[in-house]
């Protein structure tokens, strides 16, 4: 669930008049990494981002940092605030953030730099982030990518486990997705080119919405575009088909920090602990506890970290 929050006046003023430090003012790029003991963690205001921000805060608190969480739903606002040190840490998605920074630096028509290859994506992301005073920490195991689901009955009937299986089956497929799917390379064009899937139409019901899943559940559509951390698929009798040819970009979760305030080894070590345990499946389960079971993100995050031995009870 996405929620909007009012921003502090100082943050609104800052982000309204800046697009990040210029090349002439980027003194933080060469300065030693900072280690402020009071850190602001940004969240994009949806469940998964809130959970990650809460886990970051708990781990940093245990490491001796004082933290507060600020919800800013718009990347156009929180990224400049991160550059300026109004926000110190945010959870991000490697390929998406790389492409966003690339468009910011090189224009909206710039060739995307995010790719299915994690190493290539991280290299491009760090190259774009460093001149802006940002440090991208290491990714963990969890990835939130676009994914495609069909009903479990449909998968059994046609012996489908992967998107390659669906392409080989030569079945006509009506796809429930966002209306942009007809143009995005990861969606209809990619499914046709990479997998040979016969997409007969795109039903514009949104990405992973209840309406789109219901359309597949009742047979109106055969497949739905969702994400790998969607925790509601079971409720609709849906299963994911594996992206076995790696059409989707490497949207692994990465912490991004303001180097001059949070670039220290202490912050890196505290947040890096999450990389050893958090998986895509774990994240889907945590999302479910908040969205379906109505638990508070802070409580869910705390219980998870304790269960994994990363947080003292």
TORLO-474115 format. One record per residue: residue in three letters; x, y, z of N, C-alpha, C in turn. Coordinates in steps of 0.02 Angstrom, whole numbers, plus 32768, in hexadecimal, padded with zeros to 4 digits. Layout:
residues N
ALAXYZXYZXYZ
...
//
This chain:
residues 313
UNK802A7FC58000800080008000802C803E8000
UNK801A806E7FD6804180AB7FD2801F80E27FFA
UNK80478108801F802B813E80468052817D8039
UNK803081B68037805181F6802D8059821A806F
UNK8091823B807780A0825F80B580B582A680A4
UNK80A382D580CF80BA831980C68104831E80D5
UNK8128834280AC816F834A80B5817F838680E0
UNK81B48383810881C983BE812C81D883F780FD
UNK81CA8434811381D3846E80E8821B847480CF
UNK824B846380FA8291846980E682A1843A80AC
UNK828383FE80AD829083CE8078826F83E58038
UNK823183FF803D821084188002823684517FE2
UNK824F847E800C827684B77FF282B5849F7FCF
UNK82D684707FEF831484567FD3830984357F8F
UNK82D884087F8D82D083E07F5182B084087F19
UNK828E843D7F29826F84667EF682A3848F7ED0
UNK82DC849B7EEE830B84C97ECF834E84A97EBE
UNK835384677EC4839384487EB4838984077E8F
UNK83B983F77E6583B983B67E4383F983917E54
UNK8415839F7E8E8452837E7EA2848E83AC7E99
UNK84C6839C7EB8850183C77EB4851D83CA7E6E
UNK853784057E5C8557840C7E1C859D83F17E1F
UNK85BD83EB7DE6860283D37DE6863084017E0D
UNK861E84427E10864884717E348640846D7E80
UNK860784517E9785F984517EDE85FA840C7EFE
UNK860F83DA7ED9860D83977EF2864B83867F1C
UNK865783AE7F50869183A27F7B868C83627FA1
UNK864F83487FAB8647830B7FD1866282CE7FAC
UNK866C82D47F6B8682829A7F4586C882847F5A
UNK86F482B47F67873882A37F79874582A87FC4
UNK871582C17FEB871D82C68033871982808052
UNK87378276808D8733823580AE86EA822380BC
UNK86D981E380BB869481CF80CB868081E68110
UNK864482028115862C821D8155860D81E78181
UNK860681F781C185EA81C881F085BF81EC8223
UNK858B820E820A855C82308236853881FD8261
UNK852F820D82A0850D81DF82CE84C281EA82D0
UNK84AA821C82AA8462822982A584508224825B
UNK842D81F08249841F81E2820383D581E181F3
UNK83C381FE81B9837F81FC81A0837B81C88169
UNK834C819B817083428165813F830481758117
UNK830B817580D682D2818480AB82AE81458096
UNK826C814B808E82438115807382168132803E
UNK8209810B800A81DE81227FD48194811B7FE3
UNK81838105801F813E81088035811280CC8024
UNK812E809880048107805B7FF9812180248027
UNK80FC7FEF802E81097FBD806281517FA48062
UNK816A7F8E802981AD7F71802681E27FA4803A
UNK81DB7FE18021820C8015803382088026807D
UNK81CB8027809981C4803380E181E57FFC810A
UNK81DD7FBE80F581FB7F86811982487F8A8118
UNK82637F9980DE82AB7F9F80D782C67FD88101
UNK82A38011810082B9804A812882B880398173
UNK8285801581898281800181CF82BB7FD281E2
UNK82CB7FA381B583037F7681C383457F9C81C5
UNK834D7FCB8197838A7FF48197838F801981D9
UNK8358803781F08359805E822E836B8032826A
UNK834D7FF7826E835A7FCB82A683A37FB482A7
UNK83BE7FA3826E84047F8E826A84337FC7827B
UNK842480028264844E803C82728449805082BC
UNK840D804C82D88405805A83208430802C834A
UNK842F7FEC833984567FBB835E84A17FC98358
UNK84B57FE7832084FC7FF783158510803A8333
UNK84E2805B835784F38098837A84DE80D88357
UNK84B580D48324849D81108301845681208318
UNK84468160831A84028176832583E2818482E1
UNK83A5816D82D98386817282978340818D829B
UNK832A81AA826482E481BA825982D381A88212
UNK829481998206827D818481C3825181BA81A6
UNK825F81CB8167823881FE8143821B81DF8104
UNK81DA81E380FC81B981C680C281B181FC808C
UNK81CF81EF805281CC821C801881BC81F27FDC
UNK817F81F67FC2816881C67F90818381D27F4B
UNK81A2820B7F3F81B7821E7EFC8203821D7EF7
UNK821F81F57ECA826881F27EC2828482367EAC
UNK825C825C7E878272829E7E72827E82CC7EAE
UNK826082BC7EE7826B82E27F2482A182C37F50
UNK829D82817F5A82CB82667F8C8312825C7F73
UNK831B82557F318360824C7F1A8389828C7F21
UNK837082C77F0D839683047F1A83A183107F65
UNK837082FE7F8E837983057FD683AF82D67FF0
UNK83B6829C7FD283EB826E7FE4842F828C7FD1
UNK843482A97F97847282C97F82848683017FB2
UNK845483277FC9846183617FF2846A8351803C
UNK846083128050846982FF8096842C830B80C1
UNK83F3831C80A483B5832180CA839A82DB80D9
UNK83AA82AC80AE839E826580B983E2824380B3
UNK83F0821280DE843281F380DF843581AE80C1
UNK83FD818A80C483FB814480AD83B88137808D
UNK83B681148054837780FD8038838080B6801C
UNK834D808C8020834E804D7FFB833B805B7FB2
UNK8361803E7F848354804A7F3D835780077F17
UNK8349800C7ED683487FD27EAA837C7FDF7E73
UNK83AD7FB37E6E83EA7FC17E4883DE7FD87E01
UNK83BB7FB17DD983B37FC37D92838680007D8A
UNK835180037DB08323803D7DAB8346807D7DBE
UNK836D807C7DF5838F80B87E0B83C780CC7DDB
UNK83E8809A7DBE841D80A97D8C83FE80CC7D50
UNK83C680B37D3883A680D37CFE838B81187D10
UNK837381207D4D835981617D62839181957D65
UNK83C981837D83840181B17D86841D81BF7D40
UNK841E818C7D16843781957CD2840D81C77CAC
UNK83CB81C27CB3839E81F17C9283A782377CAE
UNK83B3823C7CEF83BD827D7D0F83FD829E7CF5
UNK843182767CED847282917CD78474829B7C8C
UNK845A826C7C668463826C7C1D842482797BF5
UNK83EC82857C1883AE82957BF5838082597BF0
UNK833F82667BE9830D82317BE9831382007BAF
UNK833582147B7A833C81E77B40837D81BE7B43
UNK83A281C47B7A83E281A07B7F83D681547B7D
UNK840481317B5F83FF80E87B5C840280CB7BA3
UNK83D380A17BB683D380857BFA841480627C0B
UNK842980677C4A846780467C608459800B7C8E
UNK841C80067CA784087FCB7CCE84037F8F7C9F
UNK84147F557CB984127F197C8F84027EDC7CBB
UNK83F57EA27C9C83EB7E667CC584297E4F7CEA
UNK84637E677CD684A27E537CF684AF7E817D33
UNK84B47E637D6E84BB7E8B7DAB84FD7EB17DAC
UNK85347E917D9985757EB27D9C85787EEE7D6E
UNK855D7EE67D32855C7F1E7D0285317F577D1C
UNK84F77F457D3884CA7F787D5284E97F9D7D8C
UNK85087F797DBB85277F997DF585607FC67DE0
UNK85877FB27DAF85BE7FDB7D9785A4801D7D7C
UNK856F80197D53855280567D37853380827D6E
UNK851180637D9D84F180887DD3852580AD7DFD
UNK8559808B7E11858D80AB7E3A85B180E27E14
UNK85BB80D97DD485DB810C7DAB85B0814C7DA8
UNK856F81447DA68542817D7DA38538819C7DE8
UNK853981737E1D852A818C7E60856581B17E7F
UNK85A2819A7E7585DC81B67E9685E582017E8C
UNK85DF821B7E4E85E882637E4585B2828D7E67
UNK857D826E7E7D854782927E9E854C828B7EEA
UNK858482717F01858F826B7F49856B82317F68
UNK855882007F40853281C67F59855D81877F55
UNK8556815C7F878578811B7F87854380E57F85
UNK854B80B67F57851D807E7F51853D80427F73
UNK851D80297FA785387FF07FCC85297FB07FA5
UNK85457F797FBD853E7F3A7F9984F67F217F99
UNK84E07F027F63849E7EE37F62849E7EA27F89
UNK84637E8E7F9F845D7E4E7FC0843E7E1A7F91
UNK84177DED7FAE83F87DB87F8683B37DCB7F6C
UNK83937DFB7F8C834E7E0C7F7B834A7E367F3C
UNK831C7E247F1083117E4A7ED282C77E527EC8
UNK82B37E8E7EB5826D7E9D7EA782677EAF7E5D
UNK825C7E7C7E3582597E857DEC82127E7E7DD4
UNK82067E947D9781C77E847D7681C57E387D6C
UNK81897E1D7D7181807DD57D6A813C7DC77D4C
UNK81337D8B7D3280F67D7A7D0F80D87D3A7D2F
UNK80967D3D7D3A80747D067D5C80387CEE7D34
UNK802B7CAE7D3B7FF07C8E7D1D7FCD7C677D55
UNK7F927C4D7D487F727C247D7B7F977BE27D82
UNK7F957BC67DBD7FB67B867DC97F977B507D9D
UNK7F547B547D927F327B237D677F4B7B287D1F
UNK7F537B657D067F6B7B717CC27FB27B567CBA
UNK7FDC7B627CEE80217B4A7CEC80237AFE7CEA
UNK7FF97ADE7D137FF77A947D147FDE7A787CD2
UNK7FA97A967CB97F8A7A7E7C7B7FBB7A7F7C40
UNK7FE47AB37C3E80117ABA7C04805A7AAC7C15
UNK80657A917C5180A97A7F7C6780DA7ABA7C63
UNK80C67AF17C8380ED7B2E7C8181117B3B7CC3
UNK81517B467CBF81787B5D7CF9819E7B9D7CEA
UNK81AD7BA97CAB81D47BE37C9781B17C087C5F
UNK81C97C457C5281AF7C6B7C1A81C37C4B7BD8
UNK81FB7C287BD7820E7C037B9A81DB7BCC7B8B
UNK81C37BAB7BC0818F7B777BB781517B957B97
UNK813E7BD17BAE81027BF17B92810C7C037B49
UNK81487C1C7B3881557C2C7AF281547BED7AC7
UNK81707BB77ADF81737B787AB9812D7B5A7AB0
UNK81007B697ADF80BC7B4C7ADC80927B6D7AA5
UNK80A77BA77A8C80837BCB7A56803A7BD97A68
UNK802F7BEB7AA77FEC7BFB7ABE7FDE7C467AB4
UNK7FA37C587A9F7F917C9F7A9D7F897CBA7AE4
UNK7FA97CF37AF27FA97D0D7B367F917D557B38
UNK7F5D7D607B5D7F457DA47B6C7F647DB77BAF
UNK7F887DEE7BB17FB17E017BEB7F937E3C7C11
UNK7F877E327C527F717E697C7D7FAE7E8E7C97
UNK7FB27ECF7C887FED7EF67C997FDC7F407C96
UNK800E7F6A7CA080047FB27C9680027FC17C4B
UNK7FE47FFA7C397FDD80097BF2802080177BD0
UNK805480277BF9809680337BDD80B87FF27BC6
UNK809A7FB97BD780B87F787BC780C27F6E7B7C
UNK80987F8D7B54809D7F837B0C80DE7FA17AF0
UNK80FE7FCF7B15813A7FEF7AFD81797FDC7B24
UNK81727FC77B6281AC7FBA7B8C81D07F7A7B76
UNK82127F7D7B6F82377F427B5782337F057B84
UNK82267F107BC682227ED77BF481DE7EB67BF1
UNK81AE7ED57BCD81697EBC7BCF81567E9D7B8C
UNK81217EB57B6B810A7E947B2E81427E8B7AF9
UNK81687EBF7AE7819C7EB47AB481D07E807AC9
UNK81E47E817B0982167E527B2181FB7E0B7B24
UNK81BC7E047B39819E7DC17B3C819A7DA27AF6
UNK818C7DCC7AC481887DB37A8081CD7DA37A64
UNK81FC7DD27A6C823F7DCA7A4F82697D967A72
UNK82697D987AB582957D6C7ADC82787D257AE3
UNK82367D217AEC82187CE17AFB81E97CC67AC4
UNK81D97CF07A9281AC7CD97A5D81657CCF7A75
UNK81517CF37AAA810D7CEC7AC580DC7D137A99
UNK80A47CF57A8A80717D137A5F80437D3F7A89
UNK80577D7E7A93802D7DAD7AB87FF97DC87A88
UNK7FBB7DB67A937F857DCB7A667F6A7E107A78
UNK7F707E227AB97F577E647ACF7F727E727B15
UNK7F777EB27B247F877EC77B687F497EE67B87
UNK7F337EC97BBE7EF97EE17BE37F117F137C17
UNK7F057F547C0D7F237F887C387F047F8F7C7D
UNK7F107F5D7CA77EF47F5D7CEA7F287F6E7D20
UNK7F667F7E7D0C7F997F917D3C7FC87F587D4C
UNK7FFF7F6A7D6D80327F397D8080237F1B7DC4
UNK80127EDC7DC580067EB97E047FCA7ED07E2B
UNK7F9B7EF17E0C7F5F7F097E2F7F2F7ECE7E3B
UNK7F027ED97E6A7ECF7EA77E777EA77E987E38
UNK7E957ECC7E137E6D7EC37DD67E927E997DA3
UNK7ED37EA47D9C7EFA7E7E7D6A7EFF7E357D7E
UNK7F087E277DBE7F0C7DE27DD57EC97DBF7DCF
UNK7E947DE37DDE7E517DC57DD77E427DB47D8F
UNK7E5B7DDE7D607E4F7DD17D197E707D907D03
UNK7EAA7D807D207ECB7D407D107EA87D077D36
UNK7E967D147D737E747CE17D9C7E347CC97D7B
UNK7E0D7CF77D5D7DCD7CE47D407DD27CD17CF6
UNK7E0F7CD27CDA7E197CBC7C967E117CF17C61
UNK7E027D2E7C757DFD7D657C447E417D717C22
UNK7E767D6D7C4B7EBA7D727C327EE07D337C45
UNK7F187D277C247F3E7CE97C337F7C7CF67C5F
UNK7F947D347C607FD17D437C867FCF7D8A7CA0
UNK7FF17D967CD97FF17DD87CF880397DEE7D05
UNK80467E2E7CFB80867E4C7D0D80837E617D56
UNK80B17E477D7E80B47E587DC580FE7E607DD9
UNK81107E507E1781567E557E2C81697E157E52
UNK81AB7E0C7E5981C47DCF7E7A81B67DCF7EC5
UNK81A67E087EE381977E0A7F2B814C7E117F38
UNK81237E027F0780DA7E047F1080C67DCB7F3E
UNK80A87DDD7F7780977DAB7FA9804E7D937FA4
UNK80297DA97F717FE27D997F6E7FD17D667F38
UNK80027D4A7F177FF47D1E7EDE7FCD7CE17EF3
UNK7FDE7CC37F2C7FBB7C877F437F707C937F4B
UNK7F5F7CCE7F627F197CDE7F6E7EF07CDE7F2D
UNK7F117CE97EF57EEF7CE97EB57EFC7CA87E8D
UNK7F1F7C797EAC7F2E7C3A7E8A7F617C427E52
UNK7F8F7C727E5A7FBF7C817E2680057C697E38
UNK802D7C5B7E0580737C487E0F809E7C6E7DDD
UNK80DB7C7D7DF081097CA07DC381297C6F7D92
UNK81347C877D55815C7C637D2481A27C7F7D25
UNK81D47C557D2A82197C6B7D3182317C907CF3
UNK82547CC77CFF82737CEF7CC982B67CCE7CB8
UNK82B37C957C9882EF7C6B7C8F83227C877C5D
UNK830E7CB77C34833D7CD77C0683507D1D7C1D
UNK833D7D2E7C5983517D6D7C7A833F7DAB7C51
UNK82FF7DB07C4282E57DEB7C1F82E67E287C4D
UNK82D77E1D7C8E82CF7E557CBC83127E6F7CD6
UNK83147EB07CE483507ECF7CFD835F7EBB7D45
UNK839E7EC67D5983B67EB07D9C83A17EE37DD1
UNK83627EE17DE5834A7F107E1883547EF37E5E
UNK83937EE57E6E83A47ED07EB183A07F0C7EE0
UNK838E7EFD7F1E83887F337F4F83CD7F487F68
UNK83DA7F897F66841A7FA57F7B840E7FE27FA8
UNK84327FE87FDF843080278005845B805B7FE1
UNK844180977FDC846780CF7FC0846E81037FF7
UNK84AC811B800284B98149803A84DA81898021
UNK84D081BE804784F581FC803D853B81F28059
UNK856D81F4802D85B181E4804085CB82108079
UNK85BC8250807785D9827F80A785BB827780ED
UNK8582825580F28561824D8134855C82048149
UNK855881D78119854B8190812B857681608102
UNK85B0817680ED85DB814C80C5860D812380EC
UNK86058120812D863681008159863180B48158
UNK8666809481728666804C81788631803481A9
UNK8622805D81DC85EF804A820C85AB804181EC
UNK8597807181C18557806D819E85588032816E
UNK858E802C814885937FF68117858D7FB28138
UNK85AF7FA9817185AC7F68819485677F5B81B0
UNK85477F8D81CD85057F8481EB84D27F7081B6
UNK84D17F93817E84A07F84814A84B27F458123
UNK84F37F37811E85097EFC80FA84F47EBB811A
UNK84E67EBD815B84D07E80817E84907E64815F
UNK84667E90814484277E7A812784327E5080E8
UNK84697E5E80C684787E3A808784817DEF8091
UNK84947DDC80CD84A37D9580DA84647D6B80E2
UNK842A7D8C80EE83EE7D6580FC83B27D7680D0
UNK83A77DB480BF83687DC8809E83657DAE8056
UNK83327D86804983287D6A800682E87D887FE7
UNK82DF7D7B7FA782A37D927F8582657D747FA6
UNK82697D347FB782307D137FD882227D31801C
UNK82577D408041824D7D61808282287DA3807A
UNK823D7DCA8049821F7E0B803F81D57E06802C
UNK81C57DD58003817F7DC97FF281567DB88030
UNK81737D8F805C81517D7C809A81477DB880C7
UNK817A7DE380CC81747E1E80F6813F7E4E80DA
UNK813E7E568098810A7E7F807980C47E65808A
UNK80BD7E238088807C7E05809780667E1380DE
UNK80957E10810D80837E1C815380687E62815E
UNK80827E928137806A7ED7813D802A7EE18115
UNK802A7ECC80D67FF17EDB80AB7FB47EAF80B8
UNK7FBF7E6F80C77F877E4180D07F757E368119
UNK7FA77E3581447F9A7E28818B7F967E6881B4
UNK7FA17EA081957F997EE281B47FC77EED81EF
UNK80037ED281EB80347EDE8220805C7F1D8210
UNK80787F3D8242809F7F7A823980E47F69821B
UNK80FB7F9081EA813D7F8281CD81757F7E8201
UNK81737FA8823481A87FA8826681A97F66828C
UNK816D7F4D829E81697F0E82C3817F7ED38298
UNK816A7ED38259817D7E9D822C81C87E9D8221
UNK81E47ED88216822D7EDE820C82547EC68249
UNK823E7EDB828482607EC782C1825E7E7C82CC
UNK82247E5F82C4821D7E1782CE82497DF0829C
UNK824C7E08825F82757DE6822C82BF7DE8823F
UNK82D77E228251831E7E29826283307DFF829F
UNK83037DFD82D083107DD3830B83127D8982F8
UNK82E37D7582CC82E07D2E82B8831E7D198291
UNK83407D488271837C7D39824B83BC7D458273
UNK83B57D5782B283EF7D6182DD84157DA182CF
UNK83F57DD082AD84167E10829E84067E4782D0
UNK83D57E3B82FB83C07E6E832B83B57E4C836E
UNK83CF7E6D83A283C47E5383E5837C7E5D83FB
UNK835C7E2B841983177E32842E830E7E6A8460
//
